[in-house]
Amino acid sequence: MDILSKNVDITHLSNYQTPAKAQWYFELSWEDDIDKLSEIVSWSKEENIPILWVSWGTNMLFAFDVYEWIVVKNSLVWWTYDENSKILESYWSEGIWSIAESLEEDYWQDLWHRFIGLPGSIAGAIYGNAGCFGLETENNFVSCRVLGLESWQESIIQKKDMDFSYRSSVLKETKKHFIISAIFDLSEKIEKYHSDVDNIDFRENKQPKWNSCGSFFKNPSREQSAWFLIEQVWLKGKEIWWAMFSDIHANFLMNTWDASHQDMLHLIEMAKKRVKEEFNIDLINEVQIITNTKND
Ligand SMILES: Cc1cc2nc3c(=O)[nH]c(=O)nc-3n(C[C@H](O)[C@H](O)[C@H](O)COP(=O)(O)OP(=O)(O)OC[C@H]3O[C@@H](n4cnc5c(N)ncnc54)[C@H](O)[C@@H]3O)c2cc1C
């Protein structure tokens, strides 16, 4: 398959920066490249090699040395905002943080203020319904343009069919679509709950700075935070080689220098085991652990 590069170092594609290579790799940078995707998808079906889509890699841990799937890195950027209709349209790889910042600075539109400081792309945010301080991606979402990986047909998925829930969507549950672009309606402020936290101060001064993907585990409930449970089992600040649960925010798993994915997994399992034993609670990953057998 000529379009794909072979044996590419993809360490930098995940924010954890654990050493990793991909056997097959393609970077999608232009709208015209979408045509090449159909070749890649049919080859992947013929050879029975699945595809992993990577945008900014701020929500995935590479748990392999050499990845046997095809890695497609999405780099298509462009967005537009109509001040009259208050409709925002964006391609998948635009950064949600920079859009939120520009909306405020250039258009006096502050409905996405909470997203200033939220790393990752539009596609990643939709896929996992990213959210912070009461605002979630689903709140102003209207629809997204997708390619069906089985039919290879383009279609539009409306909000009512997205099945958004806490850090999830139908796209994450089924893994059958590739997100091309999305539309948001920023005419109404809709929040899940009210928060008085100053998000810019939080991101700049209270959030750990090492390589991480933010909170590793989902909060079991609004009343019960994963960081609190990790603290209670004495893992806040715990470091195994260079894998560490932050001493500032215990649910931030970090690579402080040169951690391997094995070091990271060791610490994750330790937290799960201790929290289960102590509180009978099963911690669920918010970050996806990518392996050669599954992408959960
Ligand atoms: C410091 C820090 C703080 C964070 N704080 C928060 C927070 O407050 N709230 C929060 O919700 N998250 C937070 N996160 C996590 C992260 O910001 C979000 O999960 C983000 O939305 C992921 O976007 P991404 O582009 O990096 O996605 P990626 O990690 O590249 O991908 C995530 C998933 O989306 C899939 N995907 C990517 N592109 C496409 C596509 N075009 N079509 C189909 N599937 C696709 C991937 O296959 C993967 O399964 C934080 C991360 C960091 C590093």
PDBQT file of the ligand as one rigid body, heavy atoms in Angstrom, charges set to zero:
ROOT
HETATM    1  C1  LIG A 301      -3.847  18.850  30.450  1.00  0.00    +0.000 C 
HETATM    2  C2  LIG A 301      -5.125  18.223  29.967  1.00  0.00    +0.000 A 
HETATM    3  C3  LIG A 301      -6.340  18.596  30.526  1.00  0.00    +0.000 A 
HETATM    4  C4  LIG A 301      -7.529  18.023  30.086  1.00  0.00    +0.000 A 
HETATM    5  N1  LIG A 301      -8.710  18.429  30.642  1.00  0.00    +0.000 NA
HETATM    6  C5  LIG A 301      -9.872  17.915  30.187  1.00  0.00    +0.000 A 
HETATM    7  C6  LIG A 301     -11.135  18.367  30.709  1.00  0.00    +0.000 A 
HETATM    8  O1  LIG A 301     -11.205  19.255  31.552  1.00  0.00    +0.000 OA
HETATM    9  N2  LIG A 301     -12.255  17.791  30.226  1.00  0.00    +0.000 N 
HETATM   10  C7  LIG A 301     -12.238  16.822  29.262  1.00  0.00    +0.000 A 
HETATM   11  O2  LIG A 301     -13.312  16.352  28.845  1.00  0.00    +0.000 OA
HETATM   12  N3  LIG A 301     -11.064  16.369  28.757  1.00  0.00    +0.000 NA
HETATM   13  C8  LIG A 301      -9.901  16.885  29.190  1.00  0.00    +0.000 A 
HETATM   14  N4  LIG A 301      -8.703  16.447  28.676  1.00  0.00    +0.000 N 
HETATM   15  C9  LIG A 301      -8.719  15.357  27.685  1.00  0.00    +0.000 C 
HETATM   16  C10 LIG A 301      -8.751  15.874  26.223  1.00  0.00    +0.000 C 
HETATM   17  O3  LIG A 301      -8.582  17.250  26.190  1.00  0.00    +0.000 OA
HETATM   18  C11 LIG A 301     -10.067  15.553  25.520  1.00  0.00    +0.000 C 
HETATM   19  O4  LIG A 301     -10.400  14.216  25.650  1.00  0.00    +0.000 OA
HETATM   20  C12 LIG A 301     -10.006  15.934  24.035  1.00  0.00    +0.000 C 
HETATM   21  O5  LIG A 301     -11.314  16.180  23.589  1.00  0.00    +0.000 OA
HETATM   22  C13 LIG A 301      -9.362  14.875  23.153  1.00  0.00    +0.000 C 
HETATM   23  O6  LIG A 301      -9.175  15.432  21.830  1.00  0.00    +0.000 OA
HETATM   24  P1  LIG A 301      -7.998  14.918  20.875  1.00  0.00    +0.000 P 
HETATM   25  O7  LIG A 301      -8.079  15.664  19.611  1.00  0.00    +0.000 OA
HETATM   26  O8  LIG A 301      -6.696  14.963  21.574  1.00  0.00    +0.000 OA
HETATM   27  O9  LIG A 301      -8.455  13.418  20.645  1.00  0.00    +0.000 OA
HETATM   28  P2  LIG A 301      -7.503  12.150  20.432  1.00  0.00    +0.000 P 
HETATM   29  O10 LIG A 301      -6.835  11.802  21.722  1.00  0.00    +0.000 OA
HETATM   30  O11 LIG A 301      -6.632  12.326  19.236  1.00  0.00    +0.000 OA
HETATM   31  O12 LIG A 301      -8.611  11.068  20.104  1.00  0.00    +0.000 OA
HETATM   32  C14 LIG A 301      -9.596  10.728  21.055  1.00  0.00    +0.000 C 
HETATM   33  C15 LIG A 301     -10.539   9.693  20.420  1.00  0.00    +0.000 C 
HETATM   34  O13 LIG A 301     -11.223  10.298  19.325  1.00  0.00    +0.000 OA
HETATM   35  C16 LIG A 301     -11.047   9.497  18.135  1.00  0.00    +0.000 C 
HETATM   36  N5  LIG A 301     -10.955  10.416  17.002  1.00  0.00    +0.000 N 
HETATM   37  C17 LIG A 301     -10.061  11.442  16.822  1.00  0.00    +0.000 A 
HETATM   38  N6  LIG A 301     -10.307  12.057  15.643  1.00  0.00    +0.000 NA
HETATM   39  C18 LIG A 301     -11.368  11.409  15.074  1.00  0.00    +0.000 A 
HETATM   40  C19 LIG A 301     -12.099  11.589  13.867  1.00  0.00    +0.000 A 
HETATM   41  N7  LIG A 301     -11.811  12.588  12.994  1.00  0.00    +0.000 N 
HETATM   42  N8  LIG A 301     -13.130  10.741  13.615  1.00  0.00    +0.000 NA
HETATM   43  C20 LIG A 301     -13.450   9.749  14.486  1.00  0.00    +0.000 A 
HETATM   44  N9  LIG A 301     -12.790   9.523  15.641  1.00  0.00    +0.000 NA
HETATM   45  C21 LIG A 301     -11.785  10.358  15.935  1.00  0.00    +0.000 A 
HETATM   46  C22 LIG A 301      -9.725   8.774  18.357  1.00  0.00    +0.000 C 
HETATM   47  O14 LIG A 301      -9.648   7.590  17.595  1.00  0.00    +0.000 OA
HETATM   48  C23 LIG A 301      -9.790   8.478  19.841  1.00  0.00    +0.000 C 
HETATM   49  O15 LIG A 301     -10.545   7.328  20.050  1.00  0.00    +0.000 OA
HETATM   50  C24 LIG A 301      -7.506  17.023  29.077  1.00  0.00    +0.000 A 
HETATM   51  C25 LIG A 301      -6.271  16.670  28.503  1.00  0.00    +0.000 A 
HETATM   52  C26 LIG A 301      -5.114  17.262  28.924  1.00  0.00    +0.000 A 
HETATM   53  C27 LIG A 301      -3.825  16.891  28.260  1.00  0.00    +0.000 C 
ENDROOT
TORSDOF 0
